[in-house]
Amino acid sequence: MINIVDYGVGNLTSILNMIKKVGYRNVRISGDAGAIGDADKLILPGVGHFDFGMQQLRKSGLVDMLNKEVLENRKMILGICLGAQLLTRSSEEGKEKGLGWIEAETVRFDASRIGDKLKVPHMGWSNITVEKESRLFKDMFEEPRFYFVHSYHIVCDHSEDVIATARHGYRFTAGIERGNILGMQFHPEKSHKFGMKLLENFIHNY
Protein backbone atom coordinates (compact mmCIF):
# COMPACT_ATOMS: atom_id res chain seq x y z
CA MET A 1 0.00 0.00 0.00
CA ILE A 2 1.22 3.49 -0.93
CA ASN A 3 -0.07 6.30 1.26
CA ILE A 4 -0.07 9.86 -0.11
CA VAL A 5 0.29 11.98 3.03
CA ASP A 6 -2.54 14.50 3.38
CA TYR A 7 -1.46 17.43 5.53
CA GLY A 8 -3.45 20.14 3.75
CA VAL A 9 -0.82 21.07 1.15
CA GLY A 10 -0.39 19.60 -2.32
CA ASN A 11 -2.02 18.30 -5.45
CA LEU A 12 -3.02 14.95 -3.97
CA THR A 13 -5.61 13.79 -6.48
CA SER A 14 -3.32 14.31 -9.47
CA ILE A 15 -0.69 12.08 -7.87
CA LEU A 16 -3.30 9.45 -7.01
CA ASN A 17 -4.66 9.47 -10.56
CA MET A 18 -1.20 9.18 -12.14
CA ILE A 19 -0.35 6.18 -9.95
CA LYS A 20 -3.62 4.52 -10.93
CA LYS A 21 -2.85 5.32 -14.56
CA VAL A 22 0.23 3.10 -14.41
CA GLY A 23 -2.03 0.25 -13.31
CA TYR A 24 -1.46 0.34 -9.55
CA ARG A 25 -4.59 0.42 -7.40
CA ASN A 26 -3.21 -0.17 -3.90
CA VAL A 27 -2.89 3.55 -3.15
CA ARG A 28 -4.79 6.00 -0.95
CA ILE A 29 -4.76 9.58 0.31
CA SER A 30 -4.75 9.89 4.10
CA GLY A 31 -3.45 12.02 6.93
CA ASP A 32 -4.25 9.37 9.49
CA ALA A 33 -1.33 8.11 11.56
CA GLY A 34 -2.63 4.55 11.39
CA ALA A 35 -2.76 4.66 7.59
CA ILE A 36 0.80 5.95 7.48
CA GLY A 37 1.92 3.19 9.80
CA ASP A 38 0.21 0.50 7.73
CA ALA A 39 1.58 1.70 4.39
CA ASP A 40 4.54 0.09 2.64
CA LYS A 41 5.62 3.35 0.98
CA LEU A 42 4.82 7.04 1.49
CA ILE A 43 4.57 10.05 -0.81
CA LEU A 44 4.96 13.53 0.67
CA PRO A 45 3.48 16.04 -1.79
CA GLY A 46 3.53 19.81 -1.47
CA VAL A 47 2.84 23.05 -3.29
CA GLY A 48 3.46 26.56 -2.00
CA HIS A 49 5.43 28.26 0.77
CA PHE A 50 8.00 26.32 2.85
CA ASP A 51 6.94 27.76 6.22
CA PHE A 52 3.26 27.10 5.54
CA GLY A 53 4.05 23.53 4.54
CA MET A 54 6.01 22.84 7.74
CA GLN A 55 3.37 24.56 9.87
CA GLN A 56 0.64 22.43 8.30
CA LEU A 57 2.72 19.29 8.79
CA ARG A 58 3.21 20.10 12.47
CA LYS A 59 -0.48 20.99 12.91
CA SER A 60 -1.37 17.60 11.48
CA GLY A 61 0.51 15.96 14.34
CA LEU A 62 2.31 13.65 11.91
CA VAL A 63 5.94 14.75 12.30
CA ASP A 64 6.75 12.29 15.09
CA MET A 65 4.99 9.48 13.23
CA LEU A 66 6.84 10.26 10.01
CA ASN A 67 10.17 10.44 11.85
CA LYS A 68 9.50 7.02 13.32
CA GLU A 69 8.41 5.41 10.06
CA VAL A 70 11.11 6.96 7.87
CA LEU A 71 14.13 7.21 10.19
CA GLU A 72 13.56 4.21 12.47
CA ASN A 73 11.52 1.79 10.35
CA ARG A 74 13.29 2.86 7.12
CA LYS A 75 10.04 3.12 5.18
CA MET A 76 10.45 4.39 1.60
CA ILE A 77 9.27 7.97 1.09
CA LEU A 78 9.15 10.14 -2.03
CA GLY A 79 8.94 13.91 -1.57
CA ILE A 80 7.54 15.89 -4.51
CA CYS A 81 8.28 19.61 -5.15
CA LEU A 82 7.71 21.37 -1.80
CA GLY A 83 7.54 17.92 -0.24
CA ALA A 84 11.14 17.36 -1.38
CA GLN A 85 12.25 20.72 0.03
CA LEU A 86 10.70 19.89 3.41
CA LEU A 87 13.17 16.98 3.65
CA THR A 88 15.99 19.54 4.07
CA ARG A 89 17.05 21.41 7.23
CA SER A 90 15.64 24.81 6.26
CA SER A 91 14.76 27.17 3.43
CA GLU A 92 15.61 30.74 2.49
CA GLU A 93 11.87 31.08 1.87
CA GLY A 94 11.12 31.20 5.60
CA LYS A 95 12.20 30.65 9.18
CA GLU A 96 10.73 27.24 9.98
CA LYS A 97 13.00 24.25 10.45
CA GLY A 98 12.52 21.48 7.91
CA LEU A 99 12.41 17.77 8.65
CA GLY A 100 16.20 17.59 8.28
CA TRP A 101 16.25 14.06 6.90
CA ILE A 102 18.63 15.11 4.12
CA GLU A 103 21.75 17.14 4.91
CA ALA A 104 20.82 20.04 2.66
CA GLU A 105 19.37 23.54 2.49
CA THR A 106 16.73 24.98 0.20
CA VAL A 107 17.79 28.23 -1.49
CA ARG A 108 16.24 30.76 -3.87
CA PHE A 109 17.43 30.81 -7.47
CA ASP A 110 20.36 33.21 -7.75
CA ALA A 111 19.14 35.91 -10.14
CA SER A 112 22.71 37.08 -10.78
CA ARG A 113 23.58 33.66 -12.22
CA ILE A 114 20.40 33.20 -14.22
CA GLY A 115 20.66 36.27 -16.43
CA ASP A 116 18.07 38.68 -17.77
CA LYS A 117 16.36 36.32 -20.22
CA LEU A 118 15.17 33.77 -17.67
CA LYS A 119 12.51 34.31 -15.02
CA VAL A 120 11.85 33.08 -11.52
CA PRO A 121 9.86 30.97 -10.85
CA HIS A 122 11.31 28.32 -13.11
CA MET A 123 8.16 27.06 -14.78
CA GLY A 124 7.69 24.51 -17.54
CA TRP A 125 9.44 21.52 -19.05
CA SER A 126 13.17 20.94 -18.54
CA ASN A 127 15.48 18.10 -19.43
CA ILE A 128 17.20 16.41 -16.53
CA THR A 129 20.61 14.77 -16.31
CA VAL A 130 20.78 11.57 -14.29
CA GLU A 131 23.94 12.03 -12.21
CA LYS A 132 24.14 8.60 -10.62
CA GLU A 133 22.46 5.25 -10.95
CA SER A 134 19.07 5.09 -9.28
CA ARG A 135 16.21 2.64 -9.49
CA LEU A 136 13.89 5.62 -9.97
CA PHE A 137 15.34 6.11 -13.45
CA LYS A 138 15.60 2.45 -14.44
CA ASP A 139 14.71 2.00 -18.14
CA MET A 140 13.74 5.68 -18.34
CA PHE A 141 12.94 7.09 -21.77
CA GLU A 142 15.77 8.81 -23.62
CA GLU A 143 16.25 12.54 -22.99
CA PRO A 144 14.03 12.55 -19.89
CA ARG A 145 12.21 15.79 -19.22
CA PHE A 146 9.90 16.80 -16.43
CA TYR A 147 7.56 19.63 -15.48
CA PHE A 148 8.86 22.15 -12.93
CA VAL A 149 7.22 25.00 -11.01
CA HIS A 150 9.52 26.47 -8.33
CA SER A 151 11.48 29.50 -7.18
CA TYR A 152 13.71 27.59 -4.76
CA HIS A 153 15.93 24.54 -5.14
CA ILE A 154 17.86 22.14 -2.93
CA VAL A 155 21.61 22.36 -2.28
CA CYS A 156 22.99 19.16 -0.74
CA ASP A 157 25.98 18.99 1.59
CA HIS A 158 27.02 15.71 -0.05
CA SER A 159 27.17 15.34 -3.83
CA GLU A 160 26.42 11.62 -3.55
CA ASP A 161 22.86 12.49 -2.47
CA VAL A 162 22.20 14.18 -5.84
CA ILE A 163 20.79 11.74 -8.39
CA ALA A 164 19.53 14.22 -11.00
CA THR A 165 20.12 17.81 -12.06
CA ALA A 166 18.46 20.26 -14.42
CA ARG A 167 19.40 23.68 -15.75
CA HIS A 168 17.78 27.09 -15.30
CA GLY A 169 20.58 29.55 -16.01
CA TYR A 170 22.82 27.23 -14.01
CA ARG A 171 22.67 23.57 -13.01
CA PHE A 172 20.62 22.80 -9.91
CA THR A 173 19.54 19.69 -8.02
CA ALA A 174 16.40 18.09 -9.45
CA GLY A 175 16.45 14.77 -7.58
CA ILE A 176 17.89 13.48 -4.32
CA GLU A 177 18.23 10.03 -2.80
CA ARG A 178 19.74 8.83 0.46
CA GLY A 179 18.81 5.31 1.49
CA ASN A 180 15.02 5.13 1.81
CA ILE A 181 14.52 8.90 1.33
CA LEU A 182 13.82 10.22 -2.17
CA GLY A 183 12.91 13.70 -3.36
CA MET A 184 12.06 15.18 -6.75
CA GLN A 185 11.92 18.93 -7.37
CA PHE A 186 9.74 18.41 -10.45
CA HIS A 187 6.16 17.15 -10.65
CA PRO A 188 6.05 13.55 -11.94
CA GLU A 189 2.24 13.69 -11.85
CA LYS A 190 2.38 16.45 -14.50
CA SER A 191 5.17 14.93 -16.58
CA HIS A 192 3.32 12.49 -18.85
CA LYS A 193 5.22 9.34 -19.83
CA PHE A 194 8.38 10.39 -17.97
CA GLY A 195 6.50 10.90 -14.73
CA MET A 196 4.54 7.70 -15.21
CA LYS A 197 7.78 5.74 -15.62
CA LEU A 198 9.33 7.30 -12.53
CA LEU A 199 6.28 6.53 -10.38
CA GLU A 200 6.15 3.01 -11.81
CA ASN A 201 9.79 2.56 -10.76
CA PHE A 202 9.03 3.87 -7.27
CA ILE A 203 6.17 1.38 -6.97
CA HIS A 204 7.98 -1.70 -8.22
CA ASN A 205 11.72 -1.18 -7.67
CA TYR A 206 11.85 -0.23 -3.99
MIZA-919049 format. One record per residue (C-alpha): x, y, z negated; residue number from 1. Coordinates in nm, 3 decimals, decimal comma. Example, Ala and Ser with C-alpha at 12.3 -4.5 7.8 and 13.67 -1.06 7.14 Angstrom:
REM MIZA-919049
+---------+---------+---------+------+
:       u :       v :       w : resi :
+---------+---------+---------+------+
:   1,230 :  -0,450 :  -0,780 :    1 :
:   1,367 :  -0,106 :  -0,714 :    2 :
+---------+---------+---------+------+
This chain:
REM MIZA-919049
+---------+---------+---------+------+
:       u :       v :       w : resi :
+---------+---------+---------+------+
:   0,000 :   0,000 :   0,000 :    1 :
:   0,122 :   0,349 :   0,093 :    2 :
:  -0,007 :   0,630 :  -0,126 :    3 :
:  -0,007 :   0,986 :   0,011 :    4 :
:   0,029 :   1,198 :  -0,303 :    5 :
:  -0,254 :   1,450 :  -0,338 :    6 :
:  -0,146 :   1,743 :  -0,553 :    7 :
:  -0,345 :   2,014 :  -0,375 :    8 :
:  -0,082 :   2,107 :  -0,115 :    9 :
:  -0,039 :   1,960 :   0,232 :   10 :
:  -0,202 :   1,830 :   0,545 :   11 :
:  -0,302 :   1,495 :   0,397 :   12 :
:  -0,561 :   1,379 :   0,648 :   13 :
:  -0,332 :   1,431 :   0,947 :   14 :
:  -0,069 :   1,208 :   0,787 :   15 :
:  -0,330 :   0,945 :   0,701 :   16 :
:  -0,466 :   0,947 :   1,056 :   17 :
:  -0,120 :   0,918 :   1,214 :   18 :
:  -0,035 :   0,618 :   0,995 :   19 :
:  -0,362 :   0,452 :   1,093 :   20 :
:  -0,285 :   0,532 :   1,456 :   21 :
:   0,023 :   0,310 :   1,441 :   22 :
:  -0,203 :   0,025 :   1,331 :   23 :
:  -0,146 :   0,034 :   0,955 :   24 :
:  -0,459 :   0,042 :   0,740 :   25 :
:  -0,321 :  -0,017 :   0,390 :   26 :
:  -0,289 :   0,355 :   0,315 :   27 :
:  -0,479 :   0,600 :   0,095 :   28 :
:  -0,476 :   0,958 :  -0,031 :   29 :
:  -0,475 :   0,989 :  -0,410 :   30 :
:  -0,345 :   1,202 :  -0,693 :   31 :
:  -0,425 :   0,937 :  -0,949 :   32 :
:  -0,133 :   0,811 :  -1,156 :   33 :
:  -0,263 :   0,455 :  -1,139 :   34 :
:  -0,276 :   0,466 :  -0,759 :   35 :
:   0,080 :   0,595 :  -0,748 :   36 :
:   0,192 :   0,319 :  -0,980 :   37 :
:   0,021 :   0,050 :  -0,773 :   38 :
:   0,158 :   0,170 :  -0,439 :   39 :
:   0,454 :   0,009 :  -0,264 :   40 :
:   0,562 :   0,335 :  -0,098 :   41 :
:   0,482 :   0,704 :  -0,149 :   42 :
:   0,457 :   1,005 :   0,081 :   43 :
:   0,496 :   1,353 :  -0,067 :   44 :
:   0,348 :   1,604 :   0,179 :   45 :
:   0,353 :   1,981 :   0,147 :   46 :
:   0,284 :   2,305 :   0,329 :   47 :
:   0,346 :   2,656 :   0,200 :   48 :
:   0,543 :   2,826 :  -0,077 :   49 :
:   0,800 :   2,632 :  -0,285 :   50 :
:   0,694 :   2,776 :  -0,622 :   51 :
:   0,326 :   2,710 :  -0,554 :   52 :
:   0,405 :   2,353 :  -0,454 :   53 :
:   0,601 :   2,284 :  -0,774 :   54 :
:   0,337 :   2,456 :  -0,987 :   55 :
:   0,064 :   2,243 :  -0,830 :   56 :
:   0,272 :   1,929 :  -0,879 :   57 :
:   0,321 :   2,010 :  -1,247 :   58 :
:  -0,048 :   2,099 :  -1,291 :   59 :
:  -0,137 :   1,760 :  -1,148 :   60 :
:   0,051 :   1,596 :  -1,434 :   61 :
:   0,231 :   1,365 :  -1,191 :   62 :
:   0,594 :   1,475 :  -1,230 :   63 :
:   0,675 :   1,229 :  -1,509 :   64 :
:   0,499 :   0,948 :  -1,323 :   65 :
:   0,684 :   1,026 :  -1,001 :   66 :
:   1,017 :   1,044 :  -1,185 :   67 :
:   0,950 :   0,702 :  -1,332 :   68 :
:   0,841 :   0,541 :  -1,006 :   69 :
:   1,111 :   0,696 :  -0,787 :   70 :
:   1,413 :   0,721 :  -1,019 :   71 :
:   1,356 :   0,421 :  -1,247 :   72 :
:   1,152 :   0,179 :  -1,035 :   73 :
:   1,329 :   0,286 :  -0,712 :   74 :
:   1,004 :   0,312 :  -0,518 :   75 :
:   1,045 :   0,439 :  -0,160 :   76 :
:   0,927 :   0,797 :  -0,109 :   77 :
:   0,915 :   1,014 :   0,203 :   78 :
:   0,894 :   1,391 :   0,157 :   79 :
:   0,754 :   1,589 :   0,451 :   80 :
:   0,828 :   1,961 :   0,515 :   81 :
:   0,771 :   2,137 :   0,180 :   82 :
:   0,754 :   1,792 :   0,024 :   83 :
:   1,114 :   1,736 :   0,138 :   84 :
:   1,225 :   2,072 :  -0,003 :   85 :
:   1,070 :   1,989 :  -0,341 :   86 :
:   1,317 :   1,698 :  -0,365 :   87 :
:   1,599 :   1,954 :  -0,407 :   88 :
:   1,705 :   2,141 :  -0,723 :   89 :
:   1,564 :   2,481 :  -0,626 :   90 :
:   1,476 :   2,717 :  -0,343 :   91 :
:   1,561 :   3,074 :  -0,249 :   92 :
:   1,187 :   3,108 :  -0,187 :   93 :
:   1,112 :   3,120 :  -0,560 :   94 :
:   1,220 :   3,065 :  -0,918 :   95 :
:   1,073 :   2,724 :  -0,998 :   96 :
:   1,300 :   2,425 :  -1,045 :   97 :
:   1,252 :   2,148 :  -0,791 :   98 :
:   1,241 :   1,777 :  -0,865 :   99 :
:   1,620 :   1,759 :  -0,828 :  100 :
:   1,625 :   1,406 :  -0,690 :  101 :
:   1,863 :   1,511 :  -0,412 :  102 :
:   2,175 :   1,714 :  -0,491 :  103 :
:   2,082 :   2,004 :  -0,266 :  104 :
:   1,937 :   2,354 :  -0,249 :  105 :
:   1,673 :   2,498 :  -0,020 :  106 :
:   1,779 :   2,823 :   0,149 :  107 :
:   1,624 :   3,076 :   0,387 :  108 :
:   1,743 :   3,081 :   0,747 :  109 :
:   2,036 :   3,321 :   0,775 :  110 :
:   1,914 :   3,591 :   1,014 :  111 :
:   2,271 :   3,708 :   1,078 :  112 :
:   2,358 :   3,366 :   1,222 :  113 :
:   2,040 :   3,320 :   1,422 :  114 :
:   2,066 :   3,627 :   1,643 :  115 :
:   1,807 :   3,868 :   1,777 :  116 :
:   1,636 :   3,632 :   2,022 :  117 :
:   1,517 :   3,377 :   1,767 :  118 :
:   1,251 :   3,431 :   1,502 :  119 :
:   1,185 :   3,308 :   1,152 :  120 :
:   0,986 :   3,097 :   1,085 :  121 :
:   1,131 :   2,832 :   1,311 :  122 :
:   0,816 :   2,706 :   1,478 :  123 :
:   0,769 :   2,451 :   1,754 :  124 :
:   0,944 :   2,152 :   1,905 :  125 :
:   1,317 :   2,094 :   1,854 :  126 :
:   1,548 :   1,810 :   1,943 :  127 :
:   1,720 :   1,641 :   1,653 :  128 :
:   2,061 :   1,477 :   1,631 :  129 :
:   2,078 :   1,157 :   1,429 :  130 :
:   2,394 :   1,203 :   1,221 :  131 :
:   2,414 :   0,860 :   1,062 :  132 :
:   2,246 :   0,525 :   1,095 :  133 :
:   1,907 :   0,509 :   0,928 :  134 :
:   1,621 :   0,264 :   0,949 :  135 :
:   1,389 :   0,562 :   0,997 :  136 :
:   1,534 :   0,611 :   1,345 :  137 :
:   1,560 :   0,245 :   1,444 :  138 :
:   1,471 :   0,200 :   1,814 :  139 :
:   1,374 :   0,568 :   1,834 :  140 :
:   1,294 :   0,709 :   2,177 :  141 :
:   1,577 :   0,881 :   2,362 :  142 :
:   1,625 :   1,254 :   2,299 :  143 :
:   1,403 :   1,255 :   1,989 :  144 :
:   1,221 :   1,579 :   1,922 :  145 :
:   0,990 :   1,680 :   1,643 :  146 :
:   0,756 :   1,963 :   1,548 :  147 :
:   0,886 :   2,215 :   1,293 :  148 :
:   0,722 :   2,500 :   1,101 :  149 :
:   0,952 :   2,647 :   0,833 :  150 :
:   1,148 :   2,950 :   0,718 :  151 :
:   1,371 :   2,759 :   0,476 :  152 :
:   1,593 :   2,454 :   0,514 :  153 :
:   1,786 :   2,214 :   0,293 :  154 :
:   2,161 :   2,236 :   0,228 :  155 :
:   2,299 :   1,916 :   0,074 :  156 :
:   2,598 :   1,899 :  -0,159 :  157 :
:   2,702 :   1,571 :   0,005 :  158 :
:   2,717 :   1,534 :   0,383 :  159 :
:   2,642 :   1,162 :   0,355 :  160 :
:   2,286 :   1,249 :   0,247 :  161 :
:   2,220 :   1,418 :   0,584 :  162 :
:   2,079 :   1,174 :   0,839 :  163 :
:   1,953 :   1,422 :   1,100 :  164 :
:   2,012 :   1,781 :   1,206 :  165 :
:   1,846 :   2,026 :   1,442 :  166 :
:   1,940 :   2,368 :   1,575 :  167 :
:   1,778 :   2,709 :   1,530 :  168 :
:   2,058 :   2,955 :   1,601 :  169 :
:   2,282 :   2,723 :   1,401 :  170 :
:   2,267 :   2,357 :   1,301 :  171 :
:   2,062 :   2,280 :   0,991 :  172 :
:   1,954 :   1,969 :   0,802 :  173 :
:   1,640 :   1,809 :   0,945 :  174 :
:   1,645 :   1,477 :   0,758 :  175 :
:   1,789 :   1,348 :   0,432 :  176 :
:   1,823 :   1,003 :   0,280 :  177 :
:   1,974 :   0,883 :  -0,046 :  178 :
:   1,881 :   0,531 :  -0,149 :  179 :
:   1,502 :   0,513 :  -0,181 :  180 :
:   1,452 :   0,890 :  -0,133 :  181 :
:   1,382 :   1,022 :   0,217 :  182 :
:   1,291 :   1,370 :   0,336 :  183 :
:   1,206 :   1,518 :   0,675 :  184 :
:   1,192 :   1,893 :   0,737 :  185 :
:   0,974 :   1,841 :   1,045 :  186 :
:   0,616 :   1,715 :   1,065 :  187 :
:   0,605 :   1,355 :   1,194 :  188 :
:   0,224 :   1,369 :   1,185 :  189 :
:   0,238 :   1,645 :   1,450 :  190 :
:   0,517 :   1,493 :   1,658 :  191 :
:   0,332 :   1,249 :   1,885 :  192 :
:   0,522 :   0,934 :   1,983 :  193 :
:   0,838 :   1,039 :   1,797 :  194 :
:   0,650 :   1,090 :   1,473 :  195 :
:   0,454 :   0,770 :   1,521 :  196 :
:   0,778 :   0,574 :   1,562 :  197 :
:   0,933 :   0,730 :   1,253 :  198 :
:   0,628 :   0,653 :   1,038 :  199 :
:   0,615 :   0,301 :   1,181 :  200 :
:   0,979 :   0,256 :   1,076 :  201 :
:   0,903 :   0,387 :   0,727 :  202 :
:   0,617 :   0,138 :   0,697 :  203 :
:   0,798 :  -0,170 :   0,822 :  204 :
:   1,172 :  -0,118 :   0,767 :  205 :
:   1,185 :  -0,023 :   0,399 :  206 :
+---------+---------+---------+------+
